[in-house]
Structure formats: structure tokens, C-alpha cells
């Protein structure tokens, strides 16, 4: 579970707790972007269906 991409290896130059918070922030940001994209996609699909009717 402690796997980190090489691009993010620099976070371990700080304390382990800081690295954990950085990983959590990146994961949380990704989740929010995914949820927002999903919501906007469904909204666009509903709008497109209305135009077809």
C-alpha cells in the first residue's frame, strides 16, 4: 500500500506524515475531479436527450 510513483518520490524528503498528507490530497483531488466529470457528463447527456425530443 506504500507504493508511490517515481514522479512523487520527492515527497519522502519530508517526514512520513507529510508524505501521507500529500498522497491523501492528490488522491482526494483526483476523486473530486472524477466526480465532477461524471456529474457534468450525465448533465450533458440529459441535455442532449432533451434536444432530441
N, C-alpha and C positions, 0 to 999 in steps of 0.2 A: 504493500500500500504506500510505501515511501518512494515510489518511482516518480522521478521528475525529469521532464525533457531536458536535453543538454542546453537548450536555449535559456532555461530558467535556473541553471546550476548556480548562477551568481547569487541567488537569494541565500545560499548557505554560507556566504561570507558574514552574514549576521547571525544572531543567536537562533537556535532551533524554533523558539516560539515565534519570532518574527517571520521566519520562513513559512511556518504553518499559517499565519495570518495572511501572508501574501498569496499562498496557494488557495486558501479559502476565498479570498477576494477575487482571484482570477476565475475560480470555479463559479462563484456566485454571479459574477458579471456575465459569464457565458450563459448561465441558466436564465438570467433576466433577458438577455438578447434573444435566446431561443424562444422564450415565452412570448416576448413582444412580436417576434417574427411570425410565430404561429397564430397569434391573435390577429395581426394585420392580414395574414394570408386568408384566414377564414372570413374576415370582413370584406376583403376584395372579392372573394368567391361569391359571397352573398349579394354584393353589389352587382356583380356580373350577371347573376341569375335574375335579379330584378330587371336589368336592362333587356334581357332576352324575352321576358314576358310581355 
